[in-house]
Amino acid sequence: MSLLKEFREFAIRGNVVDLAVGVIIGAAFGKIVSSLVADIIMPPLGLLIGGVDFKQFHLVLREAQGTVPAVVINYGSFIQTIFNFVIVAFAIFLAIKLMNKARRKQEEKPVTPPAPTAEEKLLTEIRDLLSQQQPKL
């Protein structure tokens, strides 16, 4: 089997397509969560700590000298990223919990076999009649 043919079979499989869709939706979801944190959650939180935006928090290691920029540690951006992560993780947790709950409800439903069709009923009657006509040994 050629490498190209093998790759085509791999790429066409449903799992790869599902994964691609998941990555695309995940990227869009990440942007939504980043906006939620930056635009809705962080401003009131910054207000609670004195009106300071977390992105402004930094530690200067070396001041700017001429054309050489300052060397800083932007720990405020790091705090913002941690908040993003916690919110994304919590949202994923809730989504998985909801899916598991739905799956459990599906598993709890008793599976009743479908009623026999007219053809099956007729075949059952024929079988029973044939077994009655057979001489018993």
Secondary structure, 3 states (H helix, E strand, C coil): CCHHHHHHHHHHCHHHHHHHHHHHHHHHHHHHHHHHHHHHHHHHHHHHCCCCCHHHCCEEEECCECCECCEEECHHHHHHHHHHHHHHHHHHHHHHHHHHHHHHHHHHCCCCCCCCCHHHHHHHHHHHHHHHHCCCC
